[in-house]
Amino acid sequence: MRYFKLLKDYSDENEVYCTCENTLGWEQYELSEGKQISNWDEKITFHYNPIEGSHIPDYIHNNLSWFIISPQFQMILNEIDKDGMQFLSVNIKNKENDSSIVGYSVANVINVVDAINYENSTYSIFELDDKKFYDITKYALIENKINSKHIFKLKNDEIPIFISELVKELIEKNNITGCDFLEVEITF
């Protein structure tokens, strides 16, 4: 099977950009760790300025780099892998008139696999506080370690989201907006 790194598509110049001023105690990267969230506060609100952009995509660009998606996108991901996802409701509001866009959530991907093939990946290593960090610029993944997951994050590199070719096809078939894809190498 083919796999892709899920990227944000920035080509629509009229797309909204949402900002959250108060995360109510949540740190930016807590939702990148691939862990179930049990005490989510549904009062978290993102705002957008319609003068800067008015098109609302299915995958919303935001200042926290959270994976904020529409109800239609949620439905697709839920059908594919409901146990590997958690949807955390957020409020999206227009700064000009305070109107709300309903149904959007942060998609918390909780599938984490240990599938990086370091031999075939391109990366650099840096150390911080005696810990090694990998900055991977080209991913190679080991297929049998993905365990047939259709959406997942990687152990020790939990920020990027990866999807199977099936998910990519469903995104395209359902005209889900705001997504771009980068195919990754698959090894056995």
C-alpha positions as CSV (number, residue, x, y, z in Angstrom):
1,M,0.0,0.0,0.0
2,R,1.1,3.6,-0.6
3,Y,1.3,6.1,2.3
4,F,1.4,9.9,2.4
5,K,2.4,12.6,4.8
6,L,-0.8,14.7,5.2
7,L,0.1,18.4,4.7
8,K,-1.9,21.6,4.8
9,D,-2.6,23.1,1.4
10,Y,-1.8,26.8,1.4
11,S,-2.7,27.5,-2.2
12,D,-6.2,29.1,-1.5
13,E,-5.4,32.8,-0.8
14,N,-9.0,33.4,0.3
15,E,-8.9,30.7,3.0
16,V,-9.5,31.7,6.6
17,Y,-6.7,31.7,9.1
18,C,-7.8,31.0,12.6
19,T,-6.2,32.1,15.8
20,C,-6.7,31.0,19.4
21,E,-5.8,33.6,22.0
22,N,-6.6,31.4,25.0
23,T,-6.0,27.6,24.9
24,L,-7.5,27.3,28.5
25,G,-4.3,25.7,29.8
26,W,-3.6,23.4,26.8
27,E,0.0,23.6,25.4
28,Q,0.4,23.8,21.7
29,Y,2.1,20.4,21.3
30,E,0.0,18.4,23.8
31,L,-2.3,17.4,20.9
32,S,0.6,16.1,18.9
33,E,1.6,13.4,21.3
34,G,-0.8,10.7,20.1
35,K,-2.5,10.4,23.5
36,Q,-6.1,10.2,24.5
37,I,-7.4,13.5,26.0
38,S,-9.9,13.1,28.8
39,N,-10.5,16.6,30.2
40,W,-11.0,18.6,27.0
41,D,-12.7,22.0,27.4
42,E,-15.1,22.6,24.6
43,K,-15.0,26.4,25.3
44,I,-11.7,26.7,23.3
45,T,-12.4,29.2,20.6
46,F,-10.6,30.2,17.4
47,H,-11.3,33.4,15.5
48,Y,-10.9,34.5,11.9
49,N,-11.0,37.8,10.2
50,P,-13.2,37.6,7.1
51,I,-11.4,40.5,5.5
52,E,-8.2,38.5,5.4
53,G,-10.0,35.3,4.1
54,S,-13.5,34.0,3.9
55,H,-13.3,30.5,2.4
56,I,-13.8,27.9,5.1
57,P,-11.9,24.7,4.2
58,D,-12.4,21.2,5.6
59,Y,-8.9,21.4,7.2
60,I,-8.4,24.8,8.8
61,H,-5.1,26.6,9.0
62,N,-4.5,27.9,12.6
63,N,-1.8,29.4,14.8
64,L,-1.5,26.3,16.9
65,S,-1.0,23.9,13.9
66,W,-3.8,21.7,15.4
67,F,-5.5,19.3,13.0
68,I,-8.9,21.2,12.9
69,I,-11.4,19.6,10.6
70,S,-15.0,19.8,9.4
71,P,-17.8,17.4,10.2
72,Q,-17.5,15.9,6.7
73,F,-13.8,15.2,7.2
74,Q,-14.5,13.8,10.6
75,M,-17.1,11.4,9.2
76,I,-14.6,10.0,6.7
77,L,-11.9,9.5,9.3
78,N,-14.3,8.0,11.7
79,E,-15.5,5.4,9.1
80,I,-11.9,4.5,8.4
81,D,-10.5,4.3,11.9
82,K,-12.8,5.4,14.8
83,D,-10.5,3.8,17.4
84,G,-7.4,5.6,16.3
85,M,-9.1,9.1,16.4
86,Q,-10.5,11.4,18.9
87,F,-12.6,14.4,18.0
88,L,-12.4,17.4,20.4
89,S,-14.9,20.1,19.7
90,V,-13.8,23.7,19.2
91,N,-15.6,26.9,18.4
92,I,-14.8,28.8,15.2
93,K,-16.0,32.4,15.2
94,N,-16.0,35.3,12.8
95,K,-14.2,38.3,14.4
96,E,-16.4,40.8,12.6
97,N,-19.9,39.6,13.5
98,D,-19.3,36.9,16.1
99,S,-21.1,34.3,14.0
100,S,-20.0,30.7,14.5
101,I,-19.1,27.8,12.2
102,V,-20.4,24.7,13.9
103,G,-19.2,21.2,14.0
104,Y,-15.5,21.6,13.7
105,S,-13.1,19.6,15.9
106,V,-9.5,19.0,16.6
107,A,-8.8,15.6,15.3
108,N,-6.5,14.0,17.8
109,V,-4.7,11.1,16.1
110,I,-3.9,8.5,18.7
111,N,-2.5,5.8,16.5
112,V,1.3,5.9,17.0
113,V,3.5,3.3,15.2
114,D,7.2,2.6,15.4
115,A,7.8,2.5,11.7
116,I,10.5,4.9,10.7
117,N,13.2,3.3,8.5
118,Y,16.2,5.4,9.5
119,E,18.4,3.7,6.9
120,N,16.3,4.9,4.0
121,S,15.1,8.2,5.5
122,T,17.0,11.5,5.2
123,Y,17.5,13.3,8.5
124,S,19.8,15.2,10.8
125,I,20.2,14.8,14.5
126,F,20.5,17.5,17.1
127,E,20.7,17.3,20.9
128,L,18.9,19.3,23.5
129,D,19.2,18.7,27.2
130,D,21.1,15.4,26.5
131,K,18.2,14.1,24.4
132,K,18.5,13.3,20.7
133,F,16.0,14.7,18.3
134,Y,15.6,13.7,14.6
135,D,14.8,16.3,12.0
136,I,13.5,14.1,9.2
137,T,13.3,15.7,5.7
138,K,12.5,12.6,3.7
139,Y,10.6,9.7,5.3
140,A,10.9,6.0,4.7
141,L,8.5,3.8,6.6
142,I,8.5,0.1,7.2
143,E,5.2,-1.3,6.0
144,N,4.7,-4.2,8.3
145,K,5.3,-1.9,11.3
146,I,2.4,0.3,10.2
147,N,0.1,-2.6,11.2
148,S,-2.5,-1.8,8.5
149,K,-3.3,1.6,10.1
150,H,-4.9,4.2,7.8
151,I,-4.1,7.3,9.8
152,F,-1.2,7.5,12.3
153,K,1.7,9.3,13.8
154,L,5.2,8.0,14.2
155,K,6.9,7.1,17.5
156,N,9.6,9.8,18.4
157,D,8.2,12.1,15.7
158,E,4.6,12.6,16.6
159,I,3.9,16.0,14.9
160,P,3.4,14.8,11.3
161,I,0.3,12.9,10.4
162,F,0.4,10.0,7.8
163,I,-2.4,8.5,5.9
164,S,-2.9,5.5,3.7
165,E,-3.7,5.7,0.0
166,L,-7.3,4.7,0.9
167,V,-7.7,7.8,3.1
168,K,-6.2,10.0,0.4
169,E,-8.6,8.6,-2.2
170,L,-11.6,9.3,0.1
171,I,-10.4,12.8,0.8
172,E,-10.2,13.4,-3.0
173,K,-13.4,11.6,-3.8
174,N,-15.4,13.7,-1.2
175,N,-13.7,17.0,-2.3
176,I,-12.3,17.6,1.2
177,T,-10.5,20.9,1.0
178,G,-7.3,22.2,2.7
179,C,-5.2,19.0,2.2
180,D,-2.1,18.3,0.4
181,F,-0.1,15.1,0.3
182,L,3.5,14.0,0.1
183,E,4.1,10.4,-0.8
184,V,6.6,8.6,1.5
185,E,8.9,5.7,0.6
186,I,7.7,2.3,1.9
187,T,10.1,-0.5,2.7
188,F,9.5,-4.0,3.8
